[in-house]
Amino acid sequence: MAVGALSGLVLTVASGRGDKLVGGADTGDFPAGSVPAPRVTELRAAAKAAGCTLKSGKSEGQDHVAGGVAYRSNPPHSGNHDQIPVEDGAYPAAQPTERLVHALEHGRIVVQFKPSAPDELRGSLRALFDENPYHVVLGPNSTRMPFAVAATAWTKVLGCPRPGPPVFDAVRAFRDRYRDRGPEDVP
């Protein structure tokens, strides 16, 4: 019994809060959900069908900094960032933007949604994440991004103003095209 209590204490201290962690992400707080089977797999066609925009930008820097960074895009696609990246996983709470940008530098795909997203969308995005979580980060965006759902990779943004079944094809196609294409190859 003492070992179990000690394990829980170590988990709480290591995570900085009392949430249970698996692979860097909280395991709870996502409602059950499902995601439609893939229909459109080509990125531009999937984005168009979903009413999403695709943007490419130039790198806005990649230095490690302490403190906050004022990014030019929302959600950011590159720029100076925190020394520690967010680990791969599904997070029910917003993660520090500067740590998300570091994850992008390592080739991760970051999928974000508005914190006010309905449970159905949150559950469906979690189901999409669970389909193929390799080098993906999922969580809410607390920076008032102009999209209901967005996916980012280093210098790339997929922004979807309205949720709906076609958005899942767009996010899948974006993930599959840009995953592991950051300037630093980190397994």
LUMBA-879882 format. One line per 3 residues: number of its first residue (from 1); for each residue x, y, z of N, C-alpha, C, O, CB. Coordinates in steps of 0.05 Angstrom, whole numbers, plus 32768, in hexadecimal, padded with zeros to 4 digits. Glycine has a CB too. Layout:
<sites>
NUM> X Y Z X Y Z X Y Z X Y Z X Y Z; ... $
</sites>
This chain:
<sites>
1> 8010 7FE8 8000 8000 8000 8000 8011 8019 8000 800B 802D 7FF3 7FED 8000 8018; 8028 8019 800F 803A 8030 800F 8046 8035 7FF4 804A 804C 7FEC 8050 802C 8024; 804C 801F 7FE5 8057 8022 7FCA 8043 802F 7FB8 804B 8041 7FA8 8060 8006 7FBF $
4> 802A 8027 7FB9 8015 8033 7FA9 8012 8051 7FAE 8010 8061 7F9C 7FFB 8025 7FAD; 8012 8058 7FC8 8010 8074 7FCF 8028 8084 7FC5 8025 809B 7FBC 800D 8077 7FEE; 8040 8078 7FC8 8058 8085 7FBF 8057 8089 7FA0 805F 809E 7F96 8070 8075 7FC7 $
7> 804E 8075 7F92 804C 8077 7F74 8039 808E 7F6D 8040 809D 7F5B 8041 805D 7F68; 8023 8090 7F7A 8010 80A6 7F74 801C 80C1 7F7A 8018 80D4 7F6B 7FF7 80A3 7F84; 802C 80C3 7F8F 8039 80DC 7F96 804E 80E3 7F81 8050 80FA 7F79 8047 80DA 7FB2 $
10> 805E 80D0 7F78 8072 80D4 7F63 8064 80DD 7F4A 806E 80F0 7F3D 8083 80BB 7F5E; 804E 80D1 7F42 803F 80D9 7F2A 8035 80F5 7F2D 8038 8105 7F1A 8028 80C6 7F25; 802B 80FC 7F44 8020 8117 7F48 8037 812C 7F46 8034 8140 7F3A 8012 8119 7F63 $
13> 804D 8126 7F53 8064 8139 7F53 806F 813B 7F37 8076 8151 7F2D 8079 8130 7F67; 8072 8124 7F29 807F 8124 7F0E 806E 8134 7EFA 8078 8141 7EE9 8083 8108 7F05; 8053 8132 7EFD 8042 813F 7EE9 803C 815B 7EF0 8033 816B 7EE0 8029 812F 7EE6 $
16> 8040 8162 7F09 803A 817D 7F12 801D 8181 7F19 8014 8196 7F21 8041 8191 7EFC; 800D 816C 7F17 7FF1 816C 7F1F 7FE9 814F 7F25 7FFA 813D 7F21 7FDF 8178 7F09; 7FD1 814B 7F2D 7FC9 8130 7F36 7FBE 811F 7F20 7FB4 8109 7F25 7FB6 8132 7F4B $
19> 7FBE 8128 7F06 7FB2 8118 7EF1 7FC3 80FF 7EEB 7FDB 80FF 7EEE 7FAF 8129 7ED8; 7FB5 80EA 7EE3 7FC3 80D2 7EDB 7FCF 80D6 7EBF 7FC1 80E0 7EAD 7FB0 80B9 7EDB; 7FE8 80CF 7EBB 7FF5 80D4 7EA1 7FFC 80BA 7E93 8004 80A7 7EA0 800E 80E5 7EA5 $
22> 7FF9 80BA 7E79 8002 80A3 7E69 800E 80AF 7E50 8001 80BE 7E41 7FEA 8090 7E62; 8027 80AA 7E4B 8034 80B4 7E33 8034 80D2 7E32 8034 80DE 7E1C 8027 80A9 7E1A; 8035 80E0 7E49 8035 80FC 7E49 801A 8109 7E4A 8018 8122 7E4D 8044 8106 7E32 $
25> 8005 80FA 7E46 7FEA 8107 7E44 7FD7 80FC 7E5A 7FDA 80E6 7E64 7FDE 8102 7E29; 7FC5 810D 7E61 7FB0 8105 7E74 7F9F 80F0 7E67 7F99 80F2 7E4F 7F9F 811D 7E7D; 7F96 80DC 7E76 7F87 80C6 7E6B 7F69 80CB 7E6C 7F5A 80BF 7E5E 7F8D 80AC 7E78 $
28> 7F60 80DE 7E7D 7F44 80E3 7E80 7F3B 80FD 7E73 7F4A 8108 7E64 7F3C 80E3 7E9E; 7F23 8105 7E7A 7F18 811F 7E71 7F12 8122 7E54 7F0D 8138 7E4B 7F2B 8134 7E79; 7F13 810D 7E45 7F09 810D 7E29 7EF0 80FC 7E28 7EF1 80E5 7E31 7F1F 8103 7E15 $
31> 7EDA 8106 7E1E 7EC3 80F5 7E1B 7EC7 80DF 7E06 7ED9 80E1 7DF6 7EAA 8106 7E14; 7EB6 80CB 7E08 7EB7 80B6 7DF4 7EB0 80C2 7DD9 7EA0 80D5 7DD8 7EA4 809E 7DFB; 7EBB 80B8 7DC4 7EB5 80C2 7DAA 7EBC 80AE 7D94 7EC9 809A 7D99 7EC4 80DC 7DA5 $
34> 7EB4 80B5 7D7C 7EBB 80A5 7D65 7EC1 80B7 7D4E 7EBB 80CF 7D4F 7EA3 8091 7D5D; 7ECE 80AC 7D3A 7ED6 80BC 7D23 7ECE 80AD 7D0A 7ED1 8095 7D09 7EF5 80C2 7D24; 7EC4 80BB 7CF6 7EBD 80AE 7CDD 7ED5 80A1 7CCF 7EEB 80AB 7CD2 7EAF 80C1 7CCA $
37> 7ED0 808C 7CC0 7EE5 807F 7CB0 7EEF 8093 7C9C 7EE1 80A5 7C93 7EDA 8066 7CA2; 7F09 8091 7C94 7F14 80A3 7C80 7F05 80A1 7C66 7EFD 808C 7C5D 7F32 809C 7C7C; 7F01 80B8 7C59 7EF5 80BA 7C3F 7F07 80C7 7C2A 7F0B 80BD 7C14 7EDA 80C9 7C41 $
40> 7F12 80DE 7C32 7F24 80EE 7C20 7F40 80ED 7C2D 7F43 80F6 7C44 7F19 810B 7C1C; 7F54 80E4 7C1E 7F6E 80E2 7C29 7F82 80F6 7C1F 7F98 80FA 7C2B 7F79 80C6 7C24; 7F7D 8103 7C09 7F8F 8118 7BFE 7F8A 8132 7C0D 7F73 813B 7C10 7F8A 811C 7BDF $
43> 7FA0 813E 7C17 7F9E 8154 7C2A 7F8E 816C 7C1F 7F7B 8175 7C2C 7FBA 815D 7C31; 7F95 8176 7C07 7F87 818D 7BFD 7F69 8188 7BF9 7F58 8199 7BFF 7F94 8196 7BE2; 7F62 8171 7BEE 7F46 816A 7BEA 7F38 8167 7C05 7F21 8170 7C07 7F44 8150 7BDA $
46> 7F45 815B 7C18 7F38 8157 7C33 7F34 8172 7C40 7F1F 8177 7C4C 7F49 8145 7C44; 7F48 8184 7C3E 7F45 819E 7C4B 7F2F 81AE 7C3D 7F1F 81BB 7C4B 7F60 81AE 7C48; 7F2D 81AD 7C23 7F18 81BB 7C15 7EFC 81B0 7C1C 7EEA 81C0 7C21 7F1C 81B9 7BF6 $
49> 7EF9 8196 7C1D 7EE0 818A 7C24 7ED7 8192 7C40 7EBF 8194 7C46 7EE1 816B 7C22; 7EEA 8196 7C52 7EE4 819D 7C6E 7EE1 81BB 7C72 7EDA 81C4 7C88 7EFA 8192 7C80; 7EE7 81CB 7C5E 7EE6 81E8 7C61 7EFE 81F3 7C71 7EFC 8209 7C7D 7ECD 81F0 7C6E $
52> 7F14 81E4 7C71 7F2C 81EC 7C80 7F3F 81FB 7C6E 7F3E 81F9 7C56 7F39 81D3 7C8C; 7F51 820A 7C7B 7F66 8218 7C6C 7F80 820B 7C72 7F85 8202 7C88 7F66 8236 7C72; 7F91 820B 7C5E 7FAD 8201 7C61 7FBF 8218 7C5D 7FBD 8228 7C4A 7FB3 81EA 7C4D $
55> 7FD2 821C 7C70 7FE5 8231 7C6E 8001 8227 7C73 8006 8215 7C84 7FDF 8248 7C82; 8014 8231 7C63 8031 822C 7C67 803E 8246 7C6D 8038 825B 7C61 803D 821E 7C4E; 8050 8246 7C80 805F 825E 7C87 807D 8258 7C88 8086 8242 7C85 8055 8269 7CA1 $
58> 808C 826D 7C8C 80A8 826B 7C90 80AD 8267 7CAE 809D 8270 7CBF 80B8 8284 7C85; 80C3 825A 7CB5 80CA 8256 7CD1 80CD 8271 7CDE 80DB 8283 7CD3 80E3 8245 7CD4; 80C2 8274 7CF5 80C4 828D 7D04 80D8 828B 7D1B 80D7 829A 7D2F 80A9 8295 7D10 $
61> 80EB 8279 7D18 8100 8275 7D2B 80FE 8259 7D38 80E9 824C 7D36 80FF 828A 7D41; 8113 8251 7D46 8112 8238 7D54 8125 8237 7D6C 8131 8222 7D72 8118 8221 7D41; 8129 824E 7D78 813A 824F 7D90 812B 8248 7DA9 8112 824B 7DAB 8146 826B 7D93 $
64> 8139 823D 7DBC 812E 8238 7DD7 812E 8251 7DE7 8143 825F 7DE9 813D 8221 7DE6; 8118 8258 7DF3 8116 8271 7E02 8107 826B 7E1D 80F9 8257 7E1F 8107 8287 7DF2; 810B 827C 7E30 80FD 827A 7E49 80E6 828F 7E48 80EB 82A6 7E40 8110 827F 7E62 $
67> 80CF 8287 7E50 80B9 829A 7E50 80A7 8298 7E38 80AB 8287 7E27 80C3 82B6 7E53; 8094 82AA 7E36 8080 82AA 7E21 808B 82B5 7E07 809F 82C4 7E06 8069 82BA 7E29; 807F 82AD 7DF1 8086 82B5 7DD6 806D 82C0 7DC9 8057 82B4 7DCB 8092 829E 7DC5 $
70> 806F 82D6 7DBB 8059 82E1 7DAB 805B 82D6 7D8F 806C 82DE 7D7F 805A 8301 7DAB; 8049 82C3 7D89 8049 82B6 7D6F 8039 82C6 7D5B 8026 82D4 7D62 803F 829A 7D71; 8041 82C5 7D41 8034 82D4 7D2C 801B 82C6 7D22 8009 82D3 7D17 8046 82D8 7D15 $
73> 8019 82AC 7D25 8002 829D 7D1C 7FF4 828F 7D34 8001 828A 7D49 8009 8288 7D06; 7FDB 828A 7D31 7FCC 827D 7D46 7FBA 8267 7D39 7FA6 826E 7D2C 7FBB 8291 7D56; 7FC0 824E 7D3E 7FD6 8244 7D4F 7FF1 8247 7D41 7FF3 8248 7D29 7FD1 8227 7D56 $
76> 8006 8249 7D51 8020 824D 7D46 802A 8234 7D37 8023 821E 7D3E 8034 8255 7D5B; 803A 8239 7D22 8045 8223 7D12 8063 8220 7D15 806F 820D 7D0B 803E 8226 7CF5; 8070 8233 7D22 808D 8233 7D26 8093 824A 7D38 8082 825A 7D40 809C 8235 7D0B $
79> 80AD 824D 7D3F 80B6 8263 7D4F 80C7 825B 7D66 80CA 8243 7D6C 809E 8274 7D58; 80D1 826E 7D74 80E0 8268 7D8D 80CE 825B 7DA0 80B5 825E 7D9F 80ED 8282 7D99; 80D9 824B 7DB2 80C8 823A 7DC3 80D7 8232 7DDD 80EE 8236 7DE0 80C0 8222 7DB4 $
82> 80C7 8226 7DEE 80D1 821C 7E08 80E6 8206 7E03 80E6 81F9 7DEE 80BA 8211 7E1A; 80F7 8202 7E16 810C 81ED 7E14 8100 81D1 7E15 810D 81BE 7E0A 8120 81F1 7E2A; 80E9 81CD 7E21 80DD 81B3 7E24 80C4 81B0 7E12 80B2 81C0 7E14 80D5 81AE 7E42 $
85> 80C4 819C 7E01 80AC 8198 7DF0 8096 8189 7DFF 809B 817B 7E12 80B3 8188 7DD6; 807D 818D 7DF6 8067 817D 7E00 806B 8161 7DF6 8072 815D 7DDF 804B 8189 7DF7; 8066 814E 7E07 8068 8132 7DFE 8050 812A 7DED 803B 8137 7DEF 806A 811F 7E17 $
88> 8053 8116 7DDC 803D 810C 7DCC 8027 8104 7DDF 802C 80F9 7DF5 8046 80F4 7DBB; 800D 8108 7DD7 7FF7 8100 7DE8 7FDE 8111 7DE4 7FDF 8125 7DD5 7FFF 8100 7E05; 7FC9 8109 7DF1 7FB0 8117 7DF1 7FAC 8125 7E0C 7FAC 8118 7E21 7F97 8104 7DEA $
91> 7FA9 813F 7E0B 7FA8 814F 7E23 7F8C 815D 7E25 7F85 816B 7E13 7FBE 8164 7E23; 7F7E 8159 7E3B 7F64 8166 7E3E 7F67 8184 7E45 7F54 8193 7E43 7F53 8158 7E52; 7F7F 818C 7E4F 7F84 81A8 7E56 7F98 81B4 7E42 7FAA 81A5 7E39 7F8E 81AA 7E73 $
94> 7F96 81CD 7E3D 7FA8 81DB 7E2B 7FC5 81D9 7E36 7FCA 81DC 7E4E 7FA0 81F9 7E27; 7FD8 81D5 7E24 7FF4 81D3 7E2A 8001 81ED 7E23 7FF7 81FC 7E11 8001 81BB 7E1C; 8018 81F4 7E2F 8026 820D 7E28 802D 820E 7E0A 8039 81FC 7E00 803F 8210 7E39 $
97> 8025 8224 7DFE 802A 8227 7DE1 8047 8224 7DDA 804D 8217 7DC6 8020 8242 7DD8; 8059 822F 7DEA 8076 822E 7DE4 8080 8211 7DE5 8093 820A 7DD7 8085 823F 7DF8; 8073 8200 7DF4 807B 81E3 7DF5 806F 81D5 7DDD 807B 81C2 7DD3 8072 81D6 7E10 $
100> 8057 81DD 7DD4 804B 81D1 7DBC 805C 81D7 7DA3 8060 81C6 7D92 802E 81DB 7DB8; 8066 81F0 7DA2 8077 81F7 7D8B 8090 81E6 7D8B 809A 81DF 7D75 807E 8215 7D8B; 809B 81E1 7DA2 80B3 81CF 7DA3 80AC 81B4 7D98 80BD 81A7 7D8B 80BE 81CE 7DC0 $
103> 8094 81AA 7D9F 808C 818F 7D94 808A 8190 7D76 8091 817D 7D68 8071 8187 7DA0; 8081 81A7 7D6B 8080 81AA 7D4D 809C 81A8 7D42 80A0 819B 7D2D 8073 81C4 7D46; 80AF 81B5 7D4F 80CB 81B4 7D45 80D5 8197 7D44 80E6 8191 7D33 80DD 81C5 7D58 $
106> 80CB 8186 7D55 80D3 816A 7D55 80C2 8159 7D42 80C4 8140 7D42 80D1 815E 7D71; 80B2 8165 7D31 80A3 8157 7D1D 8088 814D 7D25 807B 813D 7D17 80B3 813F 7D14; 807F 8156 7D3C 8064 814E 7D46 804F 815D 7D37 8053 8173 7D2D 8062 8152 7D64 $
109> 8037 8151 7D37 801F 815E 7D2E 800F 8166 7D47 800B 8155 7D59 800E 814B 7D1B; 8007 817F 7D48 7FF7 8188 7D5F 7FDB 818E 7D55 7FD7 819F 7D44 8004 81A2 7D6C; 7FC7 8180 7D60 7FAB 8183 7D59 7F9E 8191 7D71 7F9F 8188 7D88 7F9D 8168 7D53 $
112> 7F91 81A8 7D6B 7F85 81B8 7D81 7F68 81BE 7D7A 7F5F 81BE 7D63 7F95 81D2 7D85; 7F59 81C3 7D90 7F3D 81CB 7D8D 7F37 81E1 7DA1 7F46 81E4 7DB5 7F2B 81B2 7D92; 7F21 81EF 7D9D 7F1A 8204 7DB0 7F12 81F7 7DCA 7F06 81E2 7DCA 7F02 8215 7DA4 $
115> 7F19 8203 7DE1 7F11 81F8 7DFB 7EF3 81F5 7DFE 7EEA 81E4 7E0E 7F1C 820A 7E11; 7EE3 8205 7DF0 7EC6 8203 7DF1 7EBA 81EE 7DDF 7EA2 81EC 7DDC 7EBA 821E 7DEB; 7ECB 81DE 7DD2 7EC2 81C9 7DC0 7EAE 81B7 7DCE 7EB2 81AF 7DE5 7ED9 81B9 7DB4 $
118> 7E99 81AF 7DC0 7E85 819D 7DCC 7E92 8181 7DD1 7EA5 8179 7DC4 7E6D 819A 7DBA; 7E86 8173 7DE4 7E91 8158 7DEB 7E93 8146 7DD3 7EA6 8136 7DD1 7E7F 814C 7E01; 7E7F 8147 7DC1 7E80 8136 7DAA 7E99 813A 7D99 7EA6 8127 7D91 7E67 813A 7D98 $
121> 7EA1 8153 7D95 7EB9 8159 7D85 7ED2 8151 7D95 7EE4 8145 7D89 7EBA 8177 7D7F; 7ED3 8156 7DAF 7EEA 814F 7DBF 7EEE 8130 7DBE 7F04 8126 7DBB 7EE7 8158 7DDC; 7ED8 8121 7DC1 7ED9 8104 7DC1 7EE2 80FA 7DA5 7EF1 80E7 7DA4 7EBF 80F8 7DC8 $
124> 7ED7 8106 7D90 7EDF 80FE 7D75 7EFC 8103 7D6F 7F0A 80F3 7D62 7ECD 810B 7D60; 7F06 811A 7D78 7F22 8120 7D74 7F34 810D 7D83 7F49 8105 7D7A 7F28 813D 7D7C; 7F2B 8106 7D9B 7F3A 80F2 7DAB 7F3A 80D7 7D9C 7F4F 80C9 7D9B 7F2F 80EF 7DC7 $
127> 7F23 80CF 7D91 7F22 80B6 7D81 7F35 80B8 7D69 7F42 80A4 7D62 7F05 80B1 7D78; 7F36 80CF 7D5C 7F48 80D2 7D45 7F65 80D0 7D4F 7F75 80C3 7D42 7F43 80EE 7D38; 7F6B 80DD 7D65 7F86 80DA 7D71 7F8D 80BD 7D76 7FA3 80B4 7D70 7F88 80EB 7D8B $
130> 7F7A 80AE 7D82 7F7F 8092 7D8A 7F84 8081 7D71 7F91 806C 7D74 7F68 8088 7D9A; 7F79 8088 7D5A 7F7D 8079 7D41 7F9B 8077 7D3B 7FA5 8062 7D32 7F6F 8086 7D2A; 7FAA 808D 7D3F 7FC6 808E 7D36 7FD4 80A3 7D47 7FD9 80B9 7D3C 7FC8 8094 7D18 $
133> 7FDB 809E 7D60 7FE6 80B2 7D71 8004 80B8 7D6F 800F 80C9 7D7C 7FE0 80AB 7D8D; 8011 80A9 7D5D 802E 80AC 7D5B 8036 80C9 7D53 802E 80D3 7D3E 8039 8098 7D46; 8046 80D6 7D64 8050 80F1 7D60 803A 8105 7D5C 803C 8117 7D4B 8063 80F1 7D49 $
136> 8024 8102 7D6C 800E 8115 7D6B 8008 811F 7D87 800B 8111 7D9B 7FF5 8107 7D5F; 8001 8139 7D89 7FF8 8145 7DA2 7FDC 8150 7D9D 7FD7 815D 7D88 800C 815C 7DAB; 7FCA 814A 7DAF 7FAE 8154 7DAD 7FA7 8163 7DC6 7FAE 815B 7DDC 7F9A 813C 7DA9 $
139> 7F99 8179 7DC3 7F90 8188 7DDA 7F82 81A2 7DD3 7F83 81AA 7DBB 7FA7 818E 7DED; 7F76 81AF 7DE6 7F69 81C9 7DE1 7F7D 81DF 7DDD 7F94 81DE 7DE8 7F56 81D0 7DF8; 7F75 81F3 7DCF 7F85 820B 7DCA 7F79 8222 7DDA 7F61 8228 7DD6 7F87 8213 7DAB $
142> 7F88 822D 7DED 7F7D 8242 7DFE 7F84 825E 7DF5 7F83 8271 7E04 7F86 823E 7E1A; 7F8D 8261 7DDC 7F96 827B 7DD2 7F83 8289 7DBF 7F8B 829A 7DAF 7FB1 8278 7DC4; 7F6A 8281 7DBF 7F55 828D 7DAE 7F5B 828A 7D90 7F57 829D 7D81 7F52 82AB 7DB5 $
145> 7F64 8272 7D89 7F69 826E 7D6D 7F4F 8271 7D5D 7F3A 826C 7D68 7F76 8251 7D68; 7F50 8279 7D44 7F38 827E 7D35 7F2B 8265 7D29 7F18 8267 7D19 7F3E 8291 7D1F; 7F34 824D 7D30 7F29 8235 7D25 7F1C 8224 7D3A 7F23 8225 7D52 7F40 8225 7D17 $
148> 7F09 8214 7D32 7EFD 8200 7D44 7F11 81E9 7D49 7F13 81DF 7D5F 7EE2 81F5 7D39; 7F1F 81E2 7D34 7F33 81CC 7D34 7F4A 81D5 7D23 7F46 81E0 7D0D 7F27 81B1 7D2B; 7F62 81D0 7D2C 7F7A 81D7 7D1D 7F8F 81C1 7D20 7F90 81B4 7D35 7F86 81F3 7D25 $
151> 7F9F 81BD 7D0C 7FB6 81AB 7D0E 7FCE 81BB 7D04 7FCC 81CA 7CF1 7FB1 8190 7CFD; 7FE4 81B7 7D12 7FFC 81C5 7D0B 8014 81B2 7D09 8015 819E 7D17 8003 81DC 7D1F; 8026 81B9 7CF7 8040 81AC 7CF4 8053 81C3 7CF1 804B 81DA 7CEF 8041 8197 7CDB $
154> 806D 81BD 7CF0 8081 81D3 7CEE 807C 81E2 7CD4 807F 81D7 7CBF 809D 81C8 7CEF; 8075 81FB 7CD5 806F 820E 7CC0 8055 8208 7CB1 8051 8213 7C9B 8086 820F 7CAD; 8044 81F7 7CBB 802B 81F0 7CAD 8014 81F2 7CC1 8016 81EB 7CD8 802D 81D3 7CA2 $
157> 7FFC 81FB 7CB6 7FE4 81FD 7CC7 7FCC 81F4 7CB6 7FC9 81FC 7C9F 7FE0 821A 7CD1; 7FBC 81E3 7CC2 7FA2 81DC 7CB7 7F8E 81E8 7CCA 7F8D 81E0 7CE2 7F9E 81BC 7CB4; 7F7D 81FB 7CC1 7F6A 8207 7CD2 7F4D 8202 7CC9 7F47 8207 7CB2 7F6E 8226 7CD4 $
160> 7F3D 81F7 7CDA 7F22 81F0 7CD3 7F0E 8200 7CE4 7F0C 81FB 7CFD 7F1D 81D1 7CD7; 7EFF 8212 7CD8 7EED 8223 7CE8 7ED4 8215 7CF3 7EC9 821D 7D07 7EE4 823A 7CD7; 7ECC 8200 7CE5 7EB4 81F1 7CEE 7EBA 81D3 7CF1 7EC5 81C7 7CDE 7E9C 81F6 7CDA $
163> 7EB2 81C8 7D07 7EB6 81AB 7D0A 7EA2 819C 7CF9 7E8D 81A7 7CF2 7EB4 81A2 7D27; 7EA8 8183 7CF2 7E96 8172 7CE3 7EA6 815A 7CD9 7EBE 815A 7CDA 7E89 8182 7CCC; 7E98 8146 7CD0 7EA5 812D 7CC7 7EBD 8131 7CB3 7ED1 8124 7CB6 7E91 811B 7CBB $
166> 7EBB 8144 7C9F 7ED1 8147 7C8D 7EEB 8151 7C9A 7F01 814D 7C90 7ECA 815A 7C77; 7EE9 815E 7CB1 7F00 8169 7CBF 7F13 8152 7CC7 7F2C 8155 7CC7 7EF8 8178 7CD8; 7F08 813B 7CCE 7F19 8125 7CD6 7F2B 811A 7CBF 7F42 8113 7CC4 7F08 810E 7CE1 $
169> 7F20 811A 7CA7 7F30 8113 7C90 7F47 8128 7C8C 7F5D 8120 7C86 7F1F 8111 7C76; 7F40 8141 7C8F 7F54 8156 7C8B 7F6B 8153 7CA0 7F82 8155 7C99 7F48 8172 7C8D; 7F64 814F 7CB9 7F78 814C 7CCE 7F88 8133 7CC9 7FA1 8133 7CCC 7F6B 814A 7CEA $
172> 7F7C 811C 7CC1 7F8B 8104 7CBB 7F9F 8109 7CA5 7FB6 8101 7CA7 7F78 80ED 7CB3; 7F96 8115 7C8F 7FA7 811A 7C78 7FBE 812D 7C80 7FD5 8128 7C77 7F97 8126 7C60; 7FB9 8141 7C8F 7FCD 8154 7C99 7FE2 8145 7CAA 7FFA 8147 7CA6 7FC1 816B 7CA8 $
175> 7FD8 8135 7CBD 7FEA 8126 7CCF 7FFC 8114 7CBE 8014 8113 7CC3 7FD9 8115 7CE2; 7FF0 8105 7CAC 7FFF 80F2 7C9C 8014 80FF 7C89 8028 80F3 7C83 7FEC 80E0 7C8C; 800E 8117 7C80 8020 8124 7C6E 8037 8132 7C7C 804E 8132 7C72 8011 8139 7C5E $
178> 8032 813D 7C94 8046 814E 7CA1 8053 8143 7CBA 8066 814F 7CC4 803A 8168 7CA7; 804A 812D 7CC4 8056 8121 7CDC 8073 811B 7CD7 807B 8111 7CC1 8046 8107 7CE5; 8084 8120 7CEB 80A1 811B 7CEA 80AF 812B 7CD5 80C3 8122 7CCA 80A5 80FE 7CE5 $
181> 80A6 8143 7CCF 80B3 8154 7CBB 80BC 816F 7CC8 80BF 8183 7CBA 80A0 815A 7CA4; 80C1 816E 7CE2 80CC 8186 7CEF 80EA 8189 7CEA 80F6 8176 7CE0 80C6 8185 7D0D; 80F5 81A0 7CF1 8112 81A4 7CEC 8124 8193 7CFE 813C 818F 7CF8 8118 81C0 7CF0 $
184> 8119 8188 7D14 8129 8176 7D26 811B 815B 7D26 8104 8159 7D2E 812C 8182 7D42; 8129 8147 7D1D 811F 812C 7D1E 8123 8120 7D39 8139 8118 7D40 812C 811A 7D08; 810D 811F 7D49 810F 8114 7D63 80FB 80FD 7D65 80E3 8101 7D63 8109 8129 7D79 $
187> 8105 80E4 7D6A 80F3 80CD 7D6C 80E0 80CF 7D83 80CF 80BD 7D87 8102 80B4 7D6D $
</sites>
